[in-house]
């Protein structure tokens, strides 16, 4: 039987943001393996977040951010259920992380979710792909297959929630948000954002 110290629990809490008891249970369940405990907490957090996704979000905040180079700025609206969470440290940290990701990530996100990317933009991307020399000599059905796969990737790459999180590429932005949902116990929805870049 592995002994789990208070220091181990505190370190996992600091790394994961989960509650003390959840951290202790995860460490016991994984025999003290902190990495596996983080994965376990993340999986449980995603399930918890999915259950909360239908709950009404009547509060939240608009947050602004100027990137360190002073050439990129972000305005972001994120909703939650109560002003208690909206004023909390975890929510503030989430807003900062989201804004920093929107400002710094390449490619820059252009919509919150894949289905919010404009059909006109997708059609233009498809037109450009079909004109590429690489596809010119391929049969039409092969072209469609290749272009279909690349369009799916294009949409995933440009939607904020499906992008790999800039500070931890092993999880998506959506998974990072769900981790905060599990931590605060409320539904959180990223509603919209605007990214400003000097000269564009």
C-alpha positions as CSV (number, residue, x, y, z in Angstrom):
1,X,0.0,0.0,0.0
2,X,1.5,3.3,-1.1
3,X,1.6,6.1,1.5
4,X,0.2,9.3,0.1
5,X,1.7,12.4,1.9
6,X,0.0,15.8,2.3
7,X,2.8,17.2,0.2
8,X,2.0,14.8,-2.6
9,X,-1.7,15.8,-2.5
10,X,-0.7,19.5,-2.4
11,X,1.5,19.2,-5.4
12,X,-1.2,17.4,-7.4
13,X,-3.7,20.0,-6.4
14,X,-1.4,22.7,-7.6
15,X,-0.8,21.0,-10.9
16,X,-4.4,20.0,-11.6
17,X,-6.5,22.6,-9.8
18,X,-8.8,19.8,-8.5
19,X,-10.0,19.6,-4.9
20,X,-7.9,18.1,-2.1
21,X,-10.1,15.0,-1.6
22,X,-10.3,14.4,-5.4
23,X,-6.5,14.6,-5.6
24,X,-6.0,12.2,-2.6
25,X,-8.4,9.7,-4.2
26,X,-6.7,9.9,-7.6
27,X,-3.3,9.3,-6.0
28,X,-4.6,6.4,-4.0
29,X,-6.2,4.9,-7.1
30,X,-3.0,5.3,-9.2
31,X,-0.6,4.1,-6.5
32,X,0.9,7.5,-6.0
33,X,1.7,8.0,-9.7
34,X,1.2,11.8,-10.2
35,X,1.0,11.7,-14.0
36,X,-1.6,9.0,-14.1
37,X,-3.5,10.8,-11.3
38,X,-3.6,14.0,-13.4
39,X,-5.0,11.9,-16.4
40,X,-7.6,10.3,-14.1
41,X,-8.7,13.7,-12.7
42,X,-8.9,15.1,-16.3
43,X,-11.1,12.2,-17.4
44,X,-13.4,12.6,-14.4
45,X,-13.5,16.4,-15.0
46,X,-14.5,16.0,-18.6
47,X,-17.4,13.7,-17.6
48,X,-18.5,16.2,-14.9
49,X,-18.3,19.1,-17.4
50,X,-20.4,17.3,-19.9
51,X,-23.2,16.8,-17.3
52,X,-23.2,20.6,-16.6
53,X,-23.2,21.7,-20.3
54,X,-27.0,22.1,-20.4
55,X,-27.2,24.4,-17.4
56,X,-28.1,28.1,-17.9
57,X,-25.2,30.6,-17.9
58,X,-26.7,33.9,-16.8
59,X,-23.5,35.5,-15.6
60,X,-19.9,35.8,-16.7
61,X,-17.4,38.5,-17.9
62,X,-16.0,40.4,-20.8
63,X,-12.2,40.3,-20.5
64,X,-9.5,42.3,-22.4
65,X,-5.9,41.4,-23.0
66,X,-2.9,43.0,-24.7
67,X,-0.1,40.7,-25.7
68,X,3.4,41.4,-24.4
69,X,4.5,42.6,-27.9
70,X,1.8,45.4,-27.7
71,X,0.7,44.5,-31.2
72,X,-2.1,42.0,-30.5
73,X,-5.2,42.5,-28.3
74,X,-8.2,40.3,-27.5
75,X,-11.7,41.0,-26.2
76,X,-13.4,37.8,-24.9
77,X,-16.9,37.0,-23.5
78,X,-17.2,34.0,-21.3
79,X,-20.4,33.0,-19.5
80,X,-20.9,31.1,-16.2
81,X,-23.8,30.5,-13.9
82,X,-23.1,32.9,-11.0
83,X,-21.2,36.1,-10.2
84,X,-19.5,34.2,-7.4
85,X,-17.6,32.1,-10.0
86,X,-17.3,35.0,-12.4
87,X,-15.3,36.9,-9.7
88,X,-13.2,33.9,-8.6
89,X,-9.6,33.2,-9.2
90,X,-10.1,30.1,-11.3
91,X,-12.4,32.0,-13.7
92,X,-9.9,34.9,-13.9
93,X,-7.1,32.4,-14.7
94,X,-9.3,30.8,-17.4
95,X,-10.0,34.2,-19.0
96,X,-6.3,35.1,-19.0
97,X,-5.4,31.7,-20.5
98,X,-8.0,31.9,-23.2
99,X,-7.0,35.4,-24.2
100,X,-3.3,34.6,-24.2
101,X,-4.0,31.5,-26.4
102,X,-6.1,33.6,-28.9
103,X,-3.3,36.2,-29.1
104,X,-0.4,33.8,-29.4
105,X,-1.6,30.6,-31.1
106,X,-0.7,30.0,-34.8
107,X,-2.9,29.6,-36.7
108,X,-5.0,32.3,-35.0
109,X,-8.5,31.1,-34.2
110,X,-11.3,32.7,-36.2
111,X,-14.4,31.2,-34.5
112,X,-15.2,29.6,-31.1
113,X,-16.5,26.3,-32.6
114,X,-16.0,24.5,-35.9
115,X,-19.6,25.0,-37.0
116,X,-19.2,28.8,-36.6
117,X,-16.6,29.1,-39.3
118,X,-18.3,30.8,-42.3
119,X,-19.3,28.5,-45.2
120,X,-17.9,31.2,-47.6
121,X,-14.5,30.9,-46.0
122,X,-14.6,27.1,-46.2
123,X,-15.7,27.3,-49.9
124,X,-12.8,29.6,-50.7
125,X,-10.4,27.3,-48.9
126,X,-11.8,24.3,-50.9
127,X,-11.4,26.3,-54.2
128,X,-7.7,27.1,-53.4
129,X,-7.0,23.4,-52.5
130,X,-8.6,22.2,-55.7
131,X,-6.4,24.6,-57.7
132,X,-3.2,23.2,-56.2
133,X,-0.7,21.6,-58.6
134,X,-0.3,18.6,-56.3
135,X,-3.9,17.6,-57.0
136,X,-4.0,18.4,-60.8
137,X,-3.2,14.9,-62.1
138,X,-5.2,12.9,-59.5
139,X,-8.6,11.4,-60.3
140,X,-11.6,13.4,-59.2
141,X,-12.7,11.0,-56.4
142,X,-9.2,11.1,-54.9
143,X,-9.1,14.9,-55.1
144,X,-12.4,15.1,-53.2
145,X,-11.1,12.7,-50.5
146,X,-7.9,14.6,-50.1
147,X,-9.6,18.0,-50.1
148,X,-12.3,16.8,-47.7
149,X,-9.6,15.7,-45.2
150,X,-7.7,19.0,-45.5
151,X,-10.9,21.0,-45.1
152,X,-11.8,19.1,-41.9
153,X,-8.3,19.9,-40.6
154,X,-8.6,23.5,-41.7
155,X,-11.8,23.9,-39.7
156,X,-10.4,22.2,-36.6
157,X,-7.2,24.2,-36.8
158,X,-9.1,27.6,-36.9
159,X,-11.8,26.9,-34.3
160,X,-10.7,28.0,-30.8
161,X,-12.1,25.1,-28.8
162,X,-10.7,22.4,-31.0
163,X,-7.1,23.8,-31.1
164,X,-4.4,22.3,-28.9
165,X,-4.0,24.6,-25.9
166,X,-0.9,26.7,-26.3
167,X,0.4,26.1,-22.8
168,X,-0.3,22.3,-22.9
169,X,-0.7,20.9,-26.4
170,X,-1.6,17.5,-24.9
171,X,-5.1,18.9,-24.3
172,X,-7.5,20.9,-26.4
173,X,-8.7,24.4,-25.4
174,X,-12.1,22.7,-24.8
175,X,-10.6,20.2,-22.5
176,X,-8.8,23.0,-20.6
177,X,-12.2,24.8,-20.2
178,X,-13.9,21.6,-19.0
179,X,-11.1,21.2,-16.4
180,X,-12.1,24.6,-15.0
181,X,-15.8,23.6,-15.1
182,X,-15.0,20.5,-13.0
183,X,-13.0,22.7,-10.6
184,X,-15.6,25.4,-10.0
185,X,-18.7,23.1,-10.4
186,X,-20.5,25.4,-12.8
187,X,-21.2,25.4,-16.5
188,X,-18.9,27.7,-18.4
189,X,-19.4,28.7,-22.1
190,X,-17.0,30.6,-24.3
191,X,-19.4,32.9,-26.2
192,X,-17.3,35.0,-28.5
193,X,-14.0,36.8,-29.0
194,X,-12.4,39.4,-31.2
195,X,-8.7,39.4,-32.0
196,X,-7.0,42.6,-33.0
197,X,-3.6,42.7,-34.7
198,X,-1.7,45.9,-35.5
199,X,-1.8,46.6,-39.2
200,X,-4.3,43.9,-40.1
